[in-house]
Amino acid sequence: MTGRLAGRVVLITGTTGIGAATAERAAAEGASVFVVSRTEEHARALGERLPDAGWATAELTDEAAVDRAVGVAVERFGRIDALFTAAGGSGRRFGDGPIDTLTADAWEATVALNLRTQVLVCSRVVRAMRAQEPDGSGIRGSILILGSVTTSAPVPELFGTHAYAAAKGALTALMTSMAATYIGDRIRVNLLVPSLTDTPMASRAASDPHILEYAARKQPLAGPMLDPDEVAKAAIFFLSDESRAVTGQSLAVDGGWSIVSTTAEPTA
């Protein structure tokens, strides 16, 4: 580790999988980390094992809860230099699926989990960043949003969840609009796009030999499941001054998923 985040405060939503891996790397790079999850057990466990860290529980679809969590982070550390919004999840339990089977309730619940959460967190953090002085490099803050490769390289035979795809796809437009709007405030906004990653959300895929066989061909540089730490390494780049001149950009960390052409049918 090189201390790339020394003296910086990093807020991360999501305390398992990619969020947890990024929190651990950020702390190792010298950051003061504040983690937020709706599950107290996860937030507490991650916050307590990191040096100079804070944590809070919040239902991120609730505006008041987001206000409180961001307020606690600012009260604890005085500012927020970087935000990684990694919270989200599958909408299958709500009934997410192809659009011809999708109910209004399934749509609302899935979009709330994957888009409303991002909007509320970003809005509160942008307010905090605009109110603070620029850091030593002249930047008020860096915001990194977590997308999904399935929005630009879909595999409908295996991942036909249209509400999730729409919510994640909307994050690209949100990122671009935010980057353009707040560049004058010296706030950078970018998007990280992983492929199938070994996280709790991917438990269905991890237990399906057909999906794993396909993923091993689709993302050959990653294997069947991408290691969350590979995504975390890219996240640290965006959260640190190494990307000081980068805003409004999307980066796919996908092991080749977006460029490899292969059938979803089993090979044998």
N, C-alpha and C positions, 0 to 999 in steps of 0.2 A: 504494500500500500504506500501511496506517495503523499498522503495528507491533502488531497485535492479539494476536500471540503472542510478543511480546518477553519474554525471560527464561523462556520455557516450553520444556519438552522434549517432543517429539512422536515417538512410535514408530509407524512405518507398515510393515505387511506388504504385500508386492506392490510391485514396482519398475518396472512398465510401466503404460500406460493410466491408469486413474483413480488408482492408487497413486502413480505418478510425477508426475502433474499436481498432486496434493495435496501431495506432498513439496516440489515447487518453490514452490507458493504459501505453504506453511507457512514455508519458509526465507525467502521474501521478506517475510513478516510478522514476521520476527524470531526465529522458533523455532530451537532447536537440534534438528536432525532426525536420527533414527536409523532406517535402513531395513533391512528383512530380506527376503531372497528365497532360494529354493532354487537359483537360478542365479547363480553368482558373478559372471559377466560383467555381468549387469544390476545387481546390488547394488553392485558396485564403481563402475561407470560413473555411476550416480545419486549415490552417496555422495560421490564425488570431485568432482562438479561443483556440489555445494551447499556454501555456507559453513558452517563449524562443524558438520559432519555426521559421523556414524559409520555404519558398515554391518556387516552380518554375513550369512553364508549359513547356512541351516537348512532341513532338511526338516521342515515344520511339522506333519506327521502324527506325528513322532517326539517323544515326551515329553522325552527327555533333550536333544535338539537345541533345543527351545523353551526349556528351562531355561537352557541355555548362552547363547542369543541374548539373552534378556531380562536375564540376569545381566551380559552384556557392556554392554548399554545402560545399566543402572544404575551399573555400575562407571565407565563413561565420563562420564556426566553427573550422577550422584548421585541422580536421581529420574526418574519418568515422569509428566508432567502430563497427557498425552493419548495415546490409542491409536486408530489407524484400522486396522481389520482388513479390508484390501481383497484379500488373497490368495484365490485360488480359480480355478475354470476349468470348462470344458465337460467332461462325462463321455462324450462321444460316442466318444472313442478307446477307452474301456473297454467300450463296448457299451450305453451309456445310451440309452433310448428309451421308448416306451409300455410300461406295466406288463405287458402280456401278452407282450412280447418280452424283458423284463428278466431277466437272470440274477442269481444271488446275488453273483457276483464283480463284475459291473458295478455293482450296487447298493453293495457295500462300498467299491469304489474311488472312486466318485463322491461318496458321503457322506463318506468320509475326506478327500477333497480340499476339500470345501466346508463341512463341519460340524465334523468332528474338529479340523481346523486352527484354526477359530474358538474352539472350546471350550478347547483347550490354551493358545492365546495369551491369551485372556481370563483364564483361571484364574491364570496366572503373573503377568500384569500387575495383576490385582486384588490379589493377595498383596502385590506391591510397593507399590501405591498405599495399601493399608490400613496399611502399616508406615511411611509417610512423613507428615510434618507437612502440614497444609493449606497451600495457597498463600495469597497476599495477599488473595484474595477469599473465603477460607474453604472452598475446594473441594480435595479430595485428588486428583481426577482426572476426566477425561471420556473415555468409551469410545464409539466410533462403529463400528458393524458395517455391512458392505455387503451389502444384500439384492438382490432382483431383482423388477422389476415383473411378470415372467411368473408369479410365484406367486399374484398377486391378480388379474391381468388376462391369463390365458393365451390363446395362439393355437395350439391343438393342431395345426392344419394345417401350421404352419411351425416350431414350437418344441416338439415333443412329447417332451421329455426328462424323464421323471417322477422319476428319482432326484435330478436337479439341482433340480427344483422342490420336492421334499420337503425336501431339505437346506436350500435357501434359505428355504423357508417356516418351517422349525423355528427359524431365526434370530430370527424375530419373537417367538416364545415365549421364547427364550433372553434376548433383550433385555428383554422385559417383566419376567421373573423376576429378572434381575440388577438392573434399575433399582429394583425394589421391595425387594430384599434389601439392597442396599448404599447406599440413600439415607441411612441413619443414619450411614454412614461418610463421607458427603459425596462420594460417587462417582456421577457421572451416566452413564447408558447410553442411547443412542439408535440408531436405524436409518436408514440412507440407502438409498433405493430408486430406482435409475436404470432407464431404459428402454434400448433398443438404442443402444449407445455405441461409438464408433470406437476399439476396443482390439484387441490381438492376439487375444483370445478370440473376437472377432466376425468373424474373417477369413472364415469360411464365409458368413456373412450378407453381408459386404461384397462378395463375389464372385458373389452371386446376384441378378440384376436383378429377379426376382419379389419377393424379400424387401425389397429396397431400395424398390421401387415401393409395396409395402404399407406399409412403415415411414414413408415420406414422407406418407402419408395418415393413419396411426395416431398419429404424433407431429408434427403440423404446425408446432409452435413450434420443433422441433429439426431438421426435415428428415430425410433417410434415416438419418443417424447422428448421435447426440448427441455434441458435443465433450466430451472428458473434463474439460476445464477448467470446464465448466458444473457438473459434479458436484463438482469440487474447491472451487468457490466455496461451495457449500452445506456441504461438509465443514468448511471453515474456520470457518463459523458455529458448528457443533456443538463443534468443538475449542477454541474461544475462549470468553472470558467473556461474549460477546454472548448466549450461550445458557445463562448461569449458572443460570437458573431453569427450565430445560427438561430433563426426563428422562422416560424411558419412552415416547418418541414416535417415530413413523415419518414420514419426509418423502419423498414421491415427486418426483424430478427427472426428468420423463418427457416433456416437450414436449406433453403432452395425452394420452399413450397410455392412461392409466387411465380417461379419460372419453370418448374418441372412439370411436364405434361405426362400424365399417366392415368389409366382407367381406374375407377373405383371398384371394378370387379376384382375378385380374388385372382391371383396369378396361378394358383394351382387348386 
